[in-house]
Amino acid sequence: IKQNSPYSVEKPIRDIREGLELIKQPNDGLCGQAVVAMLAGVTIQEVMDVMDCREWQGTMGRMISALNYYGIDHSEIIYYTERPDGKIPDCCIMMEKMGRFSHYLIHYKGKYYDPTLGLLDDYDKTKLLGYLEIRC
């Protein structure tokens, strides 16, 4: 992860409360980078440079480091859930299992921003493994 960030929680790259724009991943294996790009309001390529990772390398740990770089406030805990019907925060990175990989998407104010499928009104929470709350 790039060091010497010009951002902080007090001065983040942008105010997420202004909304999100969907960014679809151009190739498989870039969902983590696309999720961070949506939250930061930057391109996937910039996130790939900050995270120093390519396809299939966007782990939750690297995503958290990138969120820190951009000054995006988040919980300190990844919440794992066995209760798929449970309430999730208004803004969070959701993690679901897809074969041997994980897939990441964002829940923001009742909508689901999936870098593969697009903007969704509904989500099958039985696929949810956990989430990281984003503080807006």
Disulfide bonds with the S-S distance in Angstrom:
none
